[in-house]
Amino acid sequence: MSVLVVGVSHKSAPVALLERLALDANGVTKLVDDLMGSEHVGEATVIATCNRLEIYADVDRFHGSVEEVSRLLVDRAGESTEALVPHLYVHYDDGAVSHLFNVASGLDSMVVGEGQILGQTREALRLGQEIGSVGPALNVLFQQALRVGKRSHAETEIDRAAPSLVSAALERIPGSVAGRRVVVVGAGAMASLAVATVFRMGASDIAVVNRSSDSADRLAREYAARSLPLAHLTEALAEADIVVSCTGATGVLVTREALATARAGNESPLAIIDLALPHDVDPAVAELPGVSLVGLASLAEDLRETDAGREVEGVRLIVAEEITAFLSARRQASVTPTVVALRSMATSVVDAEMERLGARLPDLDDAVRAEVLHTVRRVADKLLHEPTVRVKALANETGAVSYAAALAELFALDPEAVDAVTRAGVPEEGRT
């Protein structure tokens, strides 16, 4: 089995396509269920964010599984295969490991180094564990990816070097946030970040508008803000200087007509930041006098050109080091079943020959018998030492799998015996 990644993100597809692929929690669970029903998939989970949808699956073959997994994404996008496939990317085996480590560390994010992706990676692992779709292969891989992400943030200043998506968006609007009235629509992780950011930047008044009053109340209390039900969104828009919307709800929350009605008589400038996917705000609002709109599409273009310099390079070095270590451990573990089976076979041969010797020489002295057994075992160990050391050393070189296979073939090892070692859990930590 090997890990396969099939995904689409802000780097490979336009925002309009990402919107059509956006999934809520139920949608993600349904996608994982469908994956587990695929012929070639043994384990699966999904990383779903506002700007990426990635399927991670432990599969028994490459070509058949790529076709199955890609078809599931095509069905959800409502596009033809020809329209979606050019925007998909595929990573397999070692490439899948490298990709996930880069994702978890924030190097593949729209804002390089942002920390939210670490929580989203953890959520993908939690979901898979909860519904039973994540087994030993993906569990080990995702656990290590989370450790890589944590290490990247702990050992570098990437958190400060790379601005949050909210901060990057606020830098795009005219004027300062200080002293202005801000409306944040939503109460999730991105909304919490938005409220915290504008609070630190000195907003004079902050209103949190959300469908769930409990969530809005909790967020508002933390930052001395006001909490409003979604039904009061129009009156909140009428008074706002800045609006940050990030609900990801189905359907547009702020239409051109509704905003025009709400702002009737108010000629002050209004800056709107739409960080939701699918988008919360009708792009046509930018046609209204005094209204400016910043969306994910325009942010993606700007942020693609940014570099956090030395800190980003530090994270890249950490990720490269972790990828090398993980793949090395995995390759060495991949030959462990063969080595264990080989030594088990040698032990069986020694035991069988000692039984034959005992039958031929029933009066053999116990001390002599023990010495013979010790000598025969030492001979077997010495004969096997070099092959087993070499096969482990060669595990990190191209063709490592063929070395293990050759060892098994040369010594006529029973495939069932090798599989039994794997099922016993000896090499699981290195498997993908």
ABEGO torsion letter per residue (X at the ends): XBBBBBBBBAAABBAAAAAAABBBAAAAAAAAAAAAABAABABBBBBBBAABBBBBBBBABAAAAAAAAAAAAAAAAGBBAAAAAAABBBBBEAAAAAAAAAAAAGAABABBGBAAAAAAAAAAAAAAAAAGABBAAAAAAAAAAAAAAAAAAAABAAAAABBBAAAAAAAABBEBABGBBBBBBEABAAAAAAAAAAAAAGBABBBBBBABAAAAAAAAAAAGBBBBBAAAAAAAAAABABBBBBAGBBEBABBAAAAAAAABGBABBBBBBBABOBBABBAAAAABBGBBBBBAAAAAAAAAABBAEAAAAAAAAAAAAAAAAAAAAAAAAAAAAAAAAAAAAAAAAAAAAAAAAAAABAABBAAAAAAAAAAAAAAAAAAAAAAAAAAAAAAABBGAAAAAAAAAAAAGBBAAAAAAAAAAGAAAAABX
